[in-house]
Amino acid sequence: MGAIVDYSFYTDTYMGMEPTVTADTFPALYAHASRVIGAMTRFRVTEDNFSEQPSFVQTCYRLALCAQVDSLAINGVETLAAGEAVGFSVGKVRVDGSRKASAGGALSASVSPAAMLYLEQSGLMNPAVPVFGGAIC
């Protein structure tokens, strides 16, 4: 099975940051983005079960992947490895990019605000975790 988002979707549908993200740089950025978005959604969506997701969830997930690719292209993949928080504002909340991300929020500090918005709409960030027997906690 192919990637959930390919370069054609990124450029033609999402209208990504061409020429910053090229056909040559896209695969590496996408690989990093898919791991981050996967972790944010507790790996509920995979290439194997993507087609089983509702259409709206598929759209949100693809848009989140593309937004994360853009964020990594702008801020550098190093932000993931270094744990640097990317500065941004959402409404009245400001996150300063000059600090190190805390252990509890290290990943979320490296996630694109746009990707977070798409994921929040999808329902994939529900904190309920299935446990043995299928119960939700």
Backbone as a printed PyTorch tensor [residue, N CA C, xyz], in Angstrom:
tensor([[[  0.8490,  -1.1880,   0.0000],
         [  0.0000,   0.0000,   0.0000],
         [  0.8840,   1.2380,   0.0000]],

        [[  0.4510,   2.2850,  -0.6670],
         [  1.2170,   3.5160,  -0.7540],
         [  0.9950,   4.4140,   0.4470]],

        [[  1.6610,   5.5360,   0.4410],
         [  1.5380,   6.5050,   1.5200],
         [  0.1320,   7.1060,   1.5310]],

        [[ -0.2950,   7.5600,   2.6800],
         [ -1.6040,   8.1950,   2.8330],
         [ -1.6430,   9.5020,   2.0530]],

        [[ -0.5240,  10.2030,   2.0280],
         [ -0.3970,  11.4410,   1.2550],
         [  0.8130,  11.2970,   0.3420]],

        [[  0.6270,  11.5700,  -0.9280],
         [  1.7640,  11.5780,  -1.8460],
         [  2.0540,  13.0250,  -2.2600]],

        [[  3.1530,  13.2020,  -2.9650],
         [  3.5760,  14.5570,  -3.3430],
         [  2.5240,  15.2390,  -4.2130]],

        [[  1.8520,  14.4870,  -5.0520],
         [  0.8110,  15.0530,  -5.9080],
         [ -0.3350,  15.6260,  -5.0720]],

        [[ -0.7830,  14.8910,  -4.0640],
         [ -1.8330,  15.4030,  -3.1690],
         [ -1.3380,  16.6490,  -2.4620]],

        [[ -0.1130,  16.5920,  -1.9600],
         [  0.4680,  17.7130,  -1.2270],
         [  0.5040,  18.9830,  -2.0720]],

        [[  0.9150,  18.8620,  -3.3310],
         [  1.0430,  20.0610,  -4.1720],
         [ -0.2600,  20.4650,  -4.8420]],

        [[ -1.0360,  19.4870,  -5.3310],
         [ -2.2140,  19.8070,  -6.1390],
         [ -3.4880,  20.0280,  -5.3240]],

        [[ -3.6580,  19.2780,  -4.2490],
         [ -4.8760,  19.3960,  -3.4410],
         [ -4.6490,  20.2950,  -2.2290]],

        [[ -3.6000,  20.0100,  -1.4600],
         [ -3.3070,  20.8050,  -0.2610],
         [ -2.6960,  22.1610,  -0.6180]],

        [[ -2.0480,  22.2280,  -1.7500],
         [ -1.3510,  23.4430,  -2.1990],
         [ -0.1990,  23.7730,  -1.2580]],

        [[  0.6650,  22.7900,  -1.0510],
         [  1.7970,  22.9120,  -0.1420],
         [  2.8280,  23.9290,  -0.5770]],

        [[  3.8830,  24.0150,   0.1700],
         [  4.8990,  25.0620,   0.0440],
         [  5.9310,  24.7720,  -1.0340]],

        [[  5.4710,  24.6450,  -2.2530],
         [  6.3800,  24.5250,  -3.3780],
         [  7.0020,  25.8920,  -3.6060]],

        [[  8.2220,  26.1280,  -3.8620],
         [  9.3070,  25.2010,  -4.1120],
         [ 10.1030,  24.8290,  -2.8650]],

        [[  9.6740,  25.2900,  -1.6730],
         [ 10.4030,  24.9360,  -0.4490],
         [ 10.4220,  23.4290,  -0.2490]],

        [[  9.2840,  22.7870,  -0.4320],
         [  9.1940,  21.3400,  -0.3580],
         [  9.1570,  20.8240,  -1.7870]],

        [[ 10.1700,  20.0760,  -2.1490],
         [ 10.2830,  19.5590,  -3.5070],
         [  9.9570,  18.0660,  -3.5280]],

        [[  9.8790,  17.5320,  -4.7180],
         [  9.6480,  16.0900,  -4.8540],
         [ 10.7800,  15.3000,  -4.1980]],

        [[ 11.9800,  15.8810,  -4.1490],
         [ 13.1260,  15.2050,  -3.5150],
         [ 13.0970,  15.2870,  -1.9930]],

        [[ 12.6400,  16.4130,  -1.4380],
         [ 12.6390,  16.5780,   0.0140],
         [ 11.3580,  16.0580,   0.6680]],

        [[ 10.3010,  15.9210,  -0.1140],
         [  9.0110,  15.5000,   0.4400],
         [  9.0560,  14.1550,   1.1640]],

        [[  9.6680,  13.0970,   0.6080],
         [  9.6230,  11.7990,   1.3000],
         [ 10.1750,  11.8280,   2.7260]],

        [[ 11.2780,  12.5060,   2.9440],
         [ 11.8550,  12.5670,   4.2910],
         [ 10.9700,  13.3910,   5.2260]],

        [[ 10.4900,  14.5350,   4.7480],
         [  9.6090,  15.3580,   5.5750],
         [  8.3200,  14.6000,   5.9000]],

        [[  7.7890,  13.9020,   4.9220],
         [  6.5700,  13.1280,   5.1260],
         [  6.7900,  12.0030,   6.1430]],

        [[  7.9240,  11.3480,   6.0780],
         [  8.2200,  10.2660,   7.0250],
         [  8.2110,  10.7950,   8.4610]],

        [[  8.8600,  11.9320,   8.6680],
         [  8.8750,  12.5380,  10.0090],
         [  7.4700,  12.9980,  10.4030]],

        [[  6.7710,  13.6330,   9.4820],
         [  5.4260,  14.1350,   9.7720],
         [  4.4780,  12.9930,  10.1150]],

        [[  4.5700,  11.8910,   9.3920],
         [  3.6440,  10.7840,   9.6460],
         [  3.8910,  10.1500,  11.0120]],

        [[  5.1400,  10.1370,  11.4660],
         [  5.4170,   9.6090,  12.8080],
         [  4.8500,  10.5290,  13.8810]],

        [[  4.9860,  11.8290,  13.6870],
         [  4.4790,  12.7910,  14.6710],
         [  2.9550,  12.7410,  14.7270]],

        [[  2.3160,  12.7930,  13.5680],
         [  0.8520,  12.7730,  13.5310],
         [  0.3360,  11.4290,  14.0450]],

        [[  1.0320,  10.3670,  13.7090],
         [  0.6580,   9.0600,  14.2460],
         [  0.7090,   9.0360,  15.7630]],

        [[  1.7650,   9.5650,  16.3280],
         [  1.9050,   9.5970,  17.7830],
         [  0.8230,  10.4690,  18.4220]],

        [[  0.5150,  11.5910,  17.7970],
         [ -0.5210,  12.4760,  18.3440],
         [ -1.8920,  11.7990,  18.3570]],

        [[ -2.1060,  10.8800,  17.4530],
         [ -3.4040,  10.1820,  17.3590],
         [ -3.3390,   8.7750,  17.9490]],

        [[ -2.2780,   8.4950,  18.6740],
         [ -2.0690,   7.1780,  19.2930],
         [ -2.0970,   6.0610,  18.2520]],

        [[ -1.6140,   6.3870,  17.0660],
         [ -1.4880,   5.4450,  15.9460],
         [ -2.8050,   4.7220,  15.6450]],

        [[ -3.9000,   5.4500,  15.7910],
         [ -5.2180,   4.8880,  15.4730],
         [ -5.4170,   4.7280,  13.9690]],

        [[ -4.7130,   5.5260,  13.1850],
         [ -4.8180,   5.4570,  11.7210],
         [ -3.4960,   4.9310,  11.1830]],

        [[ -3.5870,   3.9230,  10.3540],
         [ -2.4100,   3.3530,   9.7040],
         [ -2.6950,   3.2550,   8.2080]],

        [[ -1.6610,   2.9570,   7.4360],
         [ -1.8730,   2.7530,   6.0050],
         [ -2.8380,   1.5920,   5.7750]],

        [[ -2.8220,   0.6070,   6.6590],
         [ -3.6880,  -0.5630,   6.5060],
         [ -5.1590,  -0.2610,   6.7730]],

        [[ -5.4610,   0.6210,   7.7460],
         [ -6.8640,   0.8820,   8.0740],
         [ -7.3670,   2.2430,   7.6010]],

        [[ -6.5310,   2.9800,   6.8710],
         [ -6.9110,   4.3260,   6.4360],
         [ -8.2100,   4.3140,   5.6260]],

        [[ -8.3550,   3.4000,   4.6950],
         [ -9.5350,   3.3770,   3.8300],
         [-10.8120,   3.0180,   4.6040]],

        [[-10.6740,   2.4680,   5.8000],
         [-11.8260,   2.1250,   6.6310],
         [-12.3340,   3.3240,   7.4350]],

        [[-11.5490,   4.3930,   7.4900],
         [-11.9300,   5.5840,   8.2490],
         [-13.0260,   6.3450,   7.4980]],

        [[-13.8940,   7.0470,   8.2370],
         [-14.8800,   7.8890,   7.5650],
         [-14.1860,   8.9350,   6.6830]],

        [[-14.8370,   9.3420,   5.6340],
         [-14.2750,  10.2840,   4.6760],
         [-13.7780,  11.5660,   5.3530]],

        [[-14.5570,  12.0930,   6.3010],
         [-14.1640,  13.3240,   6.9970],
         [-12.8750,  13.1260,   7.7800]],

        [[-12.7400,  11.9800,   8.4360],
         [-11.5200,  11.6730,   9.1960],
         [-10.3360,  11.5370,   8.2440]],

        [[-10.5380,  10.8910,   7.1070],
         [ -9.4730,  10.7790,   6.1110],
         [ -8.9940,  12.1550,   5.6760]],

        [[ -9.9360,  13.0470,   5.3930],
         [ -9.5800,  14.4030,   4.9550],
         [ -8.8050,  15.1350,   6.0420]],

        [[ -9.2960,  15.1070,   7.2680],
         [ -8.6120,  15.7810,   8.3810],
         [ -7.2100,  15.2270,   8.5790]],

        [[ -7.0730,  13.9230,   8.5040],
         [ -5.7790,  13.2790,   8.7130],
         [ -4.7940,  13.6830,   7.6170]],

        [[ -5.2420,  13.6730,   6.3750],
         [ -4.3720,  14.0930,   5.2660],
         [ -3.9420,  15.5490,   5.4170]],

        [[ -4.8940,  16.4150,   5.7710],
         [ -4.5600,  17.8310,   5.9460],
         [ -3.5730,  18.0200,   7.0940]],

        [[ -3.7390,  17.2560,   8.1750],
         [ -2.8030,  17.3390,   9.3030],
         [ -1.4050,  16.9010,   8.8760]],

        [[ -1.3050,  15.8380,   8.1050],
         [ -0.0030,  15.3860,   7.6050],
         [  0.6590,  16.4810,   6.7680]],

        [[ -0.0990,  17.0880,   5.8750],
         [  0.4500,  18.1390,   5.0110],
         [  0.8750,  19.3610,   5.8230]],

        [[  0.0620,  19.7460,   6.7940],
         [  0.4150,  20.8840,   7.6440],
         [  1.6960,  20.5990,   8.4280]],

        [[  1.8580,  19.3520,   8.8650],
         [  3.0770,  18.9890,   9.5930],
         [  4.2860,  18.9910,   8.6680]],

        [[  4.1150,  18.5560,   7.4270],
         [  5.2060,  18.6380,   6.4440],
         [  5.6330,  20.0950,   6.2920]],

        [[  4.6740,  21.0030,   6.1360],
         [  4.9910,  22.4280,   6.0160],
         [  5.7420,  22.9310,   7.2380]],

        [[  5.2670,  22.5670,   8.4120],
         [  5.9010,  23.0100,   9.6530],
         [  7.3480,  22.5290,   9.7380]],

        [[  7.5790,  21.2800,   9.3770],
         [  8.9430,  20.7510,   9.4100],
         [  9.8210,  21.4230,   8.3640]],

        [[  9.2420,  21.7640,   7.2110],
         [ 10.0060,  22.4600,   6.1720],
         [ 10.4010,  23.8540,   6.6510]],

        [[  9.5250,  24.5160,   7.3830],
         [  9.7940,  25.8780,   7.8670],
         [ 10.7430,  25.8630,   9.0620]],

        [[ 10.4540,  25.0060,  10.0430],
         [ 11.1830,  25.0160,  11.3170],
         [ 12.3350,  24.0370,  11.3880]],

        [[ 12.3890,  23.1170,  10.4570],
         [ 13.4640,  22.1340,  10.4410],
         [ 13.1100,  20.8990,  11.2410]],

        [[ 13.5610,  19.7760,  10.7670],
         [ 13.3310,  18.5040,  11.4420],
         [ 14.0330,  18.4970,  12.7900]],

        [[ 15.0500,  19.3390,  12.9290],
         [ 15.8080,  19.4000,  14.1830],
         [ 14.9160,  19.7300,  15.3670]],

        [[ 13.7860,  20.4330,  15.1330],
         [ 12.9010,  20.7780,  16.2420],
         [ 12.3630,  19.5320,  16.9240]],

        [[ 12.2100,  18.4480,  16.1770],
         [ 11.7360,  17.1980,  16.7720],
         [ 12.8060,  16.5810,  17.6540]],

        [[ 14.0340,  16.5190,  17.1420],
         [ 15.1240,  15.8690,  17.8680],
         [ 15.5740,  16.6940,  19.0780]],

        [[ 15.5760,  18.0260,  18.9240],
         [ 16.0800,  18.8880,  19.9860],
         [ 15.0260,  19.1860,  21.0430]],

        [[ 13.7670,  18.9360,  20.7170],
         [ 12.7120,  19.2490,  21.6770],
         [ 12.4460,  20.7270,  21.7950]],

        [[ 12.8410,  21.4820,  20.7930],
         [ 12.5860,  22.9180,  20.8180],
         [ 11.1230,  23.1810,  20.5400]],

        [[ 10.5350,  24.0270,  21.3350],
         [  9.1560,  24.4090,  21.1040],
         [  9.1140,  25.4600,  20.0040]],

        [[  8.1890,  25.2970,  19.0950],
         [  7.9940,  26.2590,  18.0260],
         [  7.0450,  27.3210,  18.5410]],

        [[  7.3910,  28.5870,  18.4100],
         [  6.5310,  29.6580,  18.8860],
         [  5.3230,  29.8520,  17.9910]],

        [[  4.1490,  30.0470,  18.6200],
         [  2.9370,  30.3220,  17.8650],
         [  1.8760,  30.8800,  18.7990]],

        [[  0.8250,  31.4560,  18.2200],
         [ -0.3220,  31.9530,  18.9680],
         [ -1.5890,  31.3290,  18.4180]],

        [[ -2.4830,  30.9610,  19.3150],
         [ -3.8140,  30.5160,  18.9450],
         [ -4.7730,  31.2580,  19.8630]],

        [[ -5.5490,  32.1720,  19.2890],
         [ -6.4330,  32.9910,  20.1100],
         [ -5.6240,  33.8330,  21.0730]],

        [[ -5.9370,  33.7430,  22.3670],
         [ -5.2290,  34.5140,  23.3890],
         [ -4.0380,  33.7720,  23.9770]],

        [[ -3.8160,  32.5560,  23.5220],
         [ -2.7340,  31.7290,  24.0600],
         [ -1.4840,  31.9100,  23.2080]],

        [[ -0.3600,  32.1700,  23.8430],
         [  0.9180,  32.3280,  23.1570],
         [  1.8840,  31.3030,  23.7000]],

        [[  2.5180,  30.5500,  22.8020],
         [  3.5700,  29.6150,  23.1740],
         [  4.8680,  30.1860,  22.6420]],

        [[  5.8110,  30.4410,  23.5350],
         [  7.0880,  31.0300,  23.1650],
         [  8.0320,  29.9610,  22.6610]],

        [[  8.5950,  30.1630,  21.4860],
         [  9.4810,  29.1770,  20.8800],
         [ 10.8890,  29.1830,  21.4370]],

        [[ 11.1990,  30.0380,  22.4060],
         [ 12.5640,  30.1200,  22.9040],
         [ 12.8570,  29.1380,  24.0340]],

        [[ 11.8930,  28.3420,  24.4310],
         [ 12.1100,  27.4170,  25.5420],
         [ 12.2020,  25.9810,  25.0600]],

        [[ 12.7620,  25.1510,  25.8890],
         [ 12.7560,  23.7160,  25.6310],
         [ 11.3780,  23.1870,  25.9950]],

        [[ 10.9170,  22.2300,  25.2550],
         [  9.6240,  21.6240,  25.5490],
         [  9.7470,  20.7590,  26.7940]],

        [[  8.7000,  20.7480,  27.6090],
         [  8.6970,  19.9080,  28.7940],
         [  8.5340,  18.4550,  28.3840]],

        [[  8.8760,  17.5630,  29.2770],
         [  8.7840,  16.1410,  28.9490],
         [  7.3590,  15.7460,  28.5880]],

        [[  6.3720,  16.2600,  29.2980],
         [  4.9910,  15.9030,  29.0310],
         [  4.4710,  16.4910,  27.7340]],

        [[  5.0160,  17.6090,  27.3080],
         [  4.5010,  18.2610,  26.1190],
         [  5.5100,  18.3620,  25.0070]],

        [[  6.5590,  17.5530,  25.0790],
         [  7.6340,  17.6510,  24.0910],
         [  7.1300,  17.4360,  22.6790]],

        [[  6.3010,  16.4520,  22.4690],
         [  5.8190,  16.1830,  21.1220],
         [  4.8470,  17.2530,  20.6710]],

        [[  3.9030,  17.6190,  21.5250],
         [  2.8960,  18.5900,  21.1060],
         [  3.5170,  19.9450,  20.8100]],

        [[  4.6500,  20.2650,  21.4230],
         [  5.3140,  21.5370,  21.1410],
         [  5.9160,  21.5430,  19.7430]],

        [[  6.1470,  20.3780,  19.1640],
         [  6.7290,  20.2730,  17.8320],
         [  5.6880,  20.0450,  16.7490]],

        [[  4.4210,  20.0250,  17.1200],
         [  3.3540,  19.7740,  16.1590],
         [  2.8230,  21.1080,  15.6420]],

        [[  2.6190,  21.1600,  14.3530],
         [  2.0680,  22.3470,  13.7190],
         [  0.7200,  22.7090,  14.3350]],

        [[  0.4920,  23.9920,  14.6530],
         [ -0.8200,  24.3950,  15.1580],
         [ -1.9410,  24.0540,  14.1730]],

        [[ -1.6770,  24.1850,  12.8780],
         [ -2.6930,  23.8390,  11.8800],
         [ -2.9800,  22.3430,  11.9200]],

        [[ -1.9510,  21.5200,  12.0720],
         [ -2.1540,  20.0720,  12.1620],
         [ -3.0090,  19.7400,  13.3770]],

        [[ -2.7450,  20.4070,  14.4920],
         [ -3.5350,  20.1800,  15.7020],
         [ -4.9990,  20.5240,  15.4650]],

        [[ -5.2650,  21.6180,  14.7680],
         [ -6.6470,  22.0110,  14.4850],
         [ -7.3600,  20.9520,  13.6550]],

        [[ -6.6800,  20.4400,  12.6340],
         [ -7.2850,  19.3890,  11.8120],
         [ -7.5430,  18.1250,  12.6300]],

        [[ -6.5730,  17.7390,  13.4530],
         [ -6.7180,  16.5180,  14.2410],
         [ -7.8250,  16.6440,  15.2860]],

        [[ -7.9510,  17.8330,  15.8870],
         [ -9.0060,  18.0380,  16.8780],
         [-10.3820,  17.8330,  16.2650]],

        [[-10.5540,  18.2500,  15.0250],
         [-11.8520,  18.1020,  14.3540],
         [-12.1540,  16.6500,  14.0010]],

        [[-11.1170,  15.8440,  13.8490],
         [-11.2930,  14.4600,  13.4040],
         [-11.7650,  13.5240,  14.5070]],

        [[-11.5770,  13.9020,  15.7540],
         [-11.8920,  13.0180,  16.8740],
         [-10.7720,  12.0370,  17.1860]],

        [[ -9.6830,  12.0860,  16.4300],
         [ -8.5910,  11.1330,  16.6190],
         [ -7.7240,  11.4370,  17.8410]],

        [[ -7.9010,  12.5910,  18.4390],
         [ -7.0970,  12.9340,  19.6100],
         [ -7.8410,  12.6490,  20.9100]],

        [[ -8.9300,  11.9200,  20.8390],
         [ -9.6720,  11.5240,  22.0300],
         [ -8.7110,  10.7890,  22.9600]],

        [[ -8.5910,  11.2460,  24.2100],
         [ -7.6100,  10.6210,  25.1140],
         [ -8.0110,   9.2550,  25.6370]],

        [[ -9.2280,   8.8070,  25.3650],
         [ -9.6490,   7.4840,  25.8450],
         [ -8.7580,   6.4150,  25.2100]],

        [[ -8.2990,   5.5110,  26.0250],
         [ -7.3850,   4.4750,  25.5820],
         [ -8.0660,   3.1240,  25.7480]],

        [[ -8.1570,   2.3350,  24.6600],
         [ -8.7310,   0.9950,  24.8120],
         [ -7.8390,   0.1390,  25.7050]],

        [[ -8.4370,  -0.6630,  26.5420],
         [ -7.6900,  -1.5820,  27.3990],
         [ -8.1100,  -2.9950,  27.1020]],

        [[ -7.5080,  -3.9420,  27.7650],
         [ -7.8130,  -5.3620,  27.5330],
         [ -9.3140,  -5.5940,  27.5960]],

        [[ -9.8420,  -6.3030,  26.6290],
         [-11.2690,  -6.5880,  26.5870],
         [-12.0500,  -5.5550,  25.7970]],

        [[-11.3680,  -4.5320,  25.2840],
         [-12.0350,  -3.5380,  24.4500],
         [-12.6860,  -2.4030,  25.2050]],

        [[-12.6030,  -2.3770,  26.5460],
         [-13.2080,  -1.2910,  27.3100],
         [-12.4370,   0.0080,  27.0770]],

        [[-13.1270,   1.1120,  27.2070],
         [-12.4980,   2.4220,  27.0530],
         [-12.3880,   3.0560,  28.4380]],

        [[-11.1910,   3.5560,  28.7500],
         [-10.9650,   4.2190,  30.0410],
         [-11.0320,   5.7160,  29.8740]]])
